[in-house]
Amino acid sequence: MGCVQSASSATATVKCSDGTTEASESPSRHALRREKSIAARAAGRAPNNDGGSDNNNSSSTGGGRPSPEADLPINWNLRFKDLVILEHIANGGYCTVLGCMLHGEKRAGKIPLATCSDPEGAVADLTNEIKILKRLRHPHLCSVYGAGGWRAEGDLPFLVLERLQYKNLAQQCGTDVDDTSMIAEFKQRKRRAKFRFRKRLGYGLQLGDLLRYLHSESIPGGFVIHRDLKPSNIGVSDDGVLKVFDFGLARLRERRDPLTDRYVMTGQTGSQRFMAPEVFDGMPYNEKADIYSYGIVLWELCALQKPFAGMSSHEHARKVFRHGVRPPLDKRWPEELKSLLRSCWHAEAEERPDAAQAVETLARVIEKMDATAAGAAGAASARRNRPDNLFGEST
């Protein structure tokens, strides 16, 4: 179920593979400024100002608008009693997320999940996440407001993040549950009407920009691999800006030459549906593993479907990793978008683009879509204002 733009009306639309159409809605003003900043940088028209810092909260979210919580100080030695716990939000595989108040502001607190299968691993993952987030600063990272230890010994870590009110991308795409009923399909159509194709591509652009930062600009002489990119680890702020969280499996590595070097890291890390073949096979890998995951996430955003739906773990391994099966590409999607997806999920890591190349390509796709929409709107306006249409009749 995919969509591609048409300029047959004043409001640009996209045709979907199920025969329906949807308006090509622009993202929020804030998100749009952010995307224009990303596109300008990708095309070499603007300098990068998302540099690293020991303060994770970006002083600007791009496009000239300061963050409303810009440069708030981060206390890395919080006490757990500094938090006022309000509610339980969710459990992940290894951590619990709690709604809390810190210094009078609503936040999200993250603590190891005591009942998980590997409590020591949960502590190690959260400790690793705090260590890495101390080094990062970017508008598309979920902002950090503090961390510390709890219990009398202070040996259990906790992390305080910005609280995202919107649903994560899996929930927005409707891929967070397995339901093939007619009711689910009806809900999916309603969801598509709200979560427009243009906006989804914009989220893909913002995610690519974060990967560009992690892979090439975050650490002097090094890079960060997320290793668990998936829609359920991606949220959206109140003003429509994409935010990535859950860096528990992320790794920081020193850059070696050549750039194609692969690194020995834990295999089969992350979620299999979004996992690169070399990671599943336990082979050495590099940041191109994130690019494979990015391609699968981008397809899910475009199609509003769960990739490889219905496959068991064994079937997925056989079809995807052994025989090269990939998600279907709607023939009516822009060719440049389809080419980008194919290259991102290529079986050979060296054949995948780097994040900067992916951003540049997707920015061109969006620029053409916006230009077509603007042209269609201009033509409609001219028809409405011509002398033989004095009464403003629609055409």
N, C-alpha and C positions, 0 to 999 in steps of 0.2 A: 504494500500500500504506500505508494510514493507520490510525489507531487513535483510539477515543473511549471514554471511561470508562463503565462499567456498575457499578451498586451491587447486583447480584444475589447477591453472596456476602459473607462476612465480610471477606475480603481483596478490596478493590476491584480490578476488572479493567478492561481496555480491550479493546474489540472491534476487530479489524483487518479491513481490507477484503478480505483473502484468506480470511476465515472463521476465522482463528485468534484466540486471546485471549492476553493477557499480563497478569501482575500489575502493578499500578500502584505500583511500588517507590519509596519515598522516597529522596532523595539522602542523602549522608553527613551526619552531624550537623553538621559544620562548614559544609558547603554549605547545609544547611537553615537554619542560623542566619543565614548570609549572605543567603539569599533572603528570610527574614522581615524582616531589616533593610531590604532594598530595597523590599519591599512596604509596610512601615510608612512609609517616607519618601515613596513614591509617593502614599500616601493622606493625607499630611500629618500623620502621627502621630509622626514622629521627625525630628530635625534631620539635615542632611547633614554627615557628618564625613569625607568623602573629599576634602577640599580639596587644591588644588595645592601643590606644594613643589618645591624644587630637588633633593629626594631622592626618587627614583622608588620606593623600597621603602616600602610603606605600613606605618605603625606599628600598624595594626589591619586585619584582614581582614573586619571587620564582625561583628555579632552578639556583641560583647563578648569575643571570643577574640583575643589578640595573635598576630601572625604569629610563627612560630618563628625567623624571620630578620629581625625587626623592626628598622628603623633601622640596619642595617649601613651603615657609611660607604662611599660610592662614590668610588673613585679615578678621576678623569677623565684622569689622566696616567700610566696604566700603561705599563710596558714589555712588549713581547711576551715577553721572556725570563722575566717574572714567571709566565707560564703554563706548566704541564706538560701537553703535548699527549698525550692518551690514545688517541684514535681519531677516525676520520672518521664523522660521523653522517649527513649528507645534503648534497646540492647543491640550491640553488634556482636561479632564473633568473639571478641575478647574484651570489649569495654562497654560500660554503661554510660549513657548521656543523660544528664540531669538538667532541668531548668533551674536557674539560680539567680540570685542578685549579688553583685559585687560593687561595693561603693555606690549603691543606689541605682545601678543600671542592670537591666536584664541581660544575662549571659547564659552560655551553655557550659556546664562542667562535665569533664570526661574523666572517669576513673576506671581502673581495671575491674573486669567482671569476675567476681569472686567464685561464681559457679561454673565458669568455663572449664573446658577439658584440660587446659594448660595454664594455670594461674601464673606460673613463673614466666611463661612466654608472654602473657598479657602485660605483665609489669615491664618486661624487656621491650615490647613493642611501643608502649606509651613513653617509656624513658627515651627510646630512640626517636620517637616523634618530637618530643620536646627538644632534644638535642639538635635535630635538623631544623625545626622551626625557628630556633634562636638565630639561625644563619640567613633566613630568607625574608624577603620583603617584596611584595608584588600585589597589585590591585585584585588579582584573581585568586589569591590565597584567603582562606577563611581567617580573619584577623584574630590574633592572640592577645589576651589581656592579662595573662599571668599563669604561673605554675608553681607547684610546691610539693611538699610531702605531707602525708597524713598518717595517723596512728602516732603513738607516743614516740616511736623510733624514727618517724619521718621517712620510712623506707618504702611506702606506697605512693607513687607519683599521682598527681592530678593536674589537669590542664584546663584552663578557662579560655573559651573561644567566644567570638561573636555569635549571637543567636540568630539563625536564619529562619524567618517566619514562613517563607514559601516552601512548597514541596520540593524534594530533590528531583533530579531529571528523570529518574525511573518512574516516579509517581506522576510527573507531568506528562511523560510519554505514555503512561498507562501500561508499562511493561513490568511493573512491580508484582503483579499477580498473574497466575496462569488461569485464564478463563476464556474459553472459546464460544460461549453461549451467545445467542442473539442479543440478549440484554447487554452483554459486555461489548458487542460490536456497536450497539446503539450509543453506549456511553463513550466509546472510542470516537465516534463521529462527532459527538458534542465536544469532546476534548480537543479534537483537531480544530474545531471552529474557534476555540479559545487560544490554542497554542499554535500559532501560525508558522508557516514554512519559513518565511523571512526571519522571524525571530529565532527559530531553531538553528538556522545557518549562522546567525549572529553568535549564538552560544558556542557553536563549533569554532568560530573564529577566535572568541575569547579563550577557549580552552587551548587552542593551538598556540596562542600568545603566551600563556603560562608555561607550556612545554618548551617554547623557545627560550624563555628565561631560565627555567630549571636546567636545560641541557647545555646552554652556552654562556649564560651571563650571571648565574646565581652565585657561584663560588669561584674566586680567582684561582685559575689553574686546575679547576675541577668541575664537576657537574653533579646533578641530583637526578636519580631515576625514581619515579613514583612507585612503579611496580604493581599498582592495584587500581588503575584507572577504570572506572565503570560509572554508569549514571547514578547509582545509589550513593556514590562518594562525591557527588557534585551537586551543589545547591545554588540558590539564587538569592541575592540580597533584596531588601525592600524596594530599592531603586533599579532593579532589573539587571544587576551585574552578577555574572557567574562567579561562584566561589568553590574552590576545590578544598576538600578536607581529607582527613584520615591518611596521615603520612607514617603510620606505624610500620609499614613494610618498606618504606623508602630507604634508599641507600645513597650515600655521598661517596664519590670516587674521585681520585686524582686523575686528571687528564693525561693520557699518554699519547705518544705519536706512533704510528699514524692514527688519525681519528677513527679508522675502522677497527682499531683494537677492540677485542672483547675481553670481558672480565669474568673471573670465576666467582659466581654468586649462587645462592641457594636456588635450586631448580624448583619447578612447579609452585612458584610463589604467586599469589593473587587468585583471581577467580578464573576458572578454566575457560569460560565463555569468551573472555577478553584477553586471554593469555597468548603470547607469541609462541610459535612452534619451538623455537630454540630454548625457551624457558621451560616448556613442558618436557622437553627431552633432556633437561639437565645439562645443556651445553653452555659454554661461556657466552655471555651476551653483553650488550651495551644499551645505550639509551634508545636505540631503534626498537627495542621491545616495547617501549611506551608508544612509539609511533604506530605499531600494529594495533595496540589497544585503542589508540585514538581513532584509527580507521573504523573499528567496530562500533565505537561509541558514536561517531559521526553518522554511520549508517543507521543506527537506532534512532538518532534524532531526525534523520530524513524520512525514514520509513514508518516511524511510530510503531515499530514491532520489535519484539525480543529476538535478537539474533540467534540462529540455530535452535529456535523454539521446538520443543518436543524431543530433542535428542538427549539420550542418556549420556553420562560421562564417557562410557566406553564407546558409544556410537560416535560421539563428537571427536574423540581422539582418533578413531579410525578414519572418519570421513574428512575431517578438517586438517589434522596434522599429518596424516599419511597420504591422503588422496587430494588434498588441496581444495576441498569444497569451501566456498565463501558465500555470504549472503547474496541474494539476487539483486540485481540493479535494474530499477525501473527504466525502460527504454526512453521514457519521456523526461528523465532528469537531464540537466545540462551535461554535455559530453565532458566538459572540463571537470565537473564534479565527479562523474563516474571514473574518469581517469585517475583522479586524486585518490579515490577510495581503493581502486585496484593497486595502486603503487604503495599505499600505506600498509595494506595487509599482504603484501608480497611475501612469499615463503622465505626468500633470501633477504636477510636484514640489510645487506649492502645495496639492494635495489630499492629500498624504501627512501622517501625523501627525509631530509631533516625537518625539524619543526618550523624553521624559518621559511623553507620552501613550501611547506604545506600551508602556512599562513598566507604567503604571497598568492598561491593559487586560489585559495578559498576567498581571499579578498577580491580577486578579479571576478569570481563568480557572483559575489554579492554586488560588486560595483555595476556589473552588467544588468543585474536584476533591478537595482535601484534606478539605473538610467532608463530602462524600459518602462518602469512604473511612472517615472517623471514624464517621459515622453507621452505615455497614454493619458496621463492626467492633463498635460498641456493641450493635447489634441481635443479632449473633451471640453476643456474650458473654452477653446477657440470656437467650437461648434455652438456652445451655449450663447456666446456673445456676438455671433454674426448677425448682420442686419435683418435677415429673414427669420430670426428667432427672438423677436422683441418681447415675447411673453415668457421667455425662459423655459420653453418646453424641453423636456428631456429628449435626447436623440439616441 
